Amino acid sequence: PQPLVTFYVGPDGSKQTFVVHKNFATFYSPVLKNAFNLPCVEGETQSMNMENTDVDVFGKFVHWMYTKEFEGNVDSLSEAVALARIWKLAESFGVVELQNEVMKKL
């Protein structure tokens, strides 16, 4: 069995849980690699609390990690904002490849 890591995403009261294969999370993100492999809270618990992250944005990030597919168009301002949020999440995790994919859509 492959090890899993857990992400608790969204504000308290509407938090959602994402369980992800550790090898996917740590392969694409040097930030997550450090967090889950070093002696810190995330490394000890193999979980990360992300209360300031939008659930839909994080879900798209997880989908991209597993499939390397990214859908999104800039047909409206709200879609452009959503793409910008995905780019920002990718930046915070150091996932340059996803940042580049988002930029191709903008």
Summary of the structure (lengths in Angstrom):
residues: 106
radius of gyration: 13.8
end to end distance: 38.8
largest distance: 44.1
contacts: 285
relative contact order: 0.16
helix: 57%
strand: 15%
